[in-house]
């Protein structure tokens, strides 16, 4: 069995945890400002993990017959994962553009976009587990 699908599963755990935590820290920082910079750092690490997960996912698909077994499932999984990467990359760009200074409304907007990104991450993870457990992709039999 090739190790690439296992690496994808390993790398996928990081953005799930880190990107969700970054949005949680941003929400908490509304009351305790000291958590805001930590959330920003965790966001960068989570996006790096998401890029690694996406790259290893494309490699894993090429080492398995995923696209032949479940083409629609793979497409949905990739779509939601790409949506998450784009959403969180835009969040970083937004913070850089505003020089990390938010008004109340821009913070509400930023957190709302982050929640949408977390939903993308969760749905992508759910669809990925469906590919493994329902279709047996990347699993030796």
Number of C-alpha atoms within 10 A of each C-alpha: 11 12 10 19 23 16 16 21 18 13 21 24 15 19 28 20 15 22 29 22 18 28 25 18 22 23 20 15 16 14 10 11 13 12 17 21 15 15 23 20 12 21 25 19 17 24 23 18 22 26 18 18 22 19 13 21 25 14 15 22 18 13 15 17 13 19 14 10 14 15 12 11 17 20 13 15 24 18 15 20 27 17 18 26 24 14 20 24 17 15 20 17 12 15 15 11 10 12 9 12 10 14 9 9 9 13 15 14 13 20 18 13 17 24 17 16 25 24 16 22 26 17 18 24 20 12 21 22 16 16 19 14 12 11 14 15 21 23 13 7 5
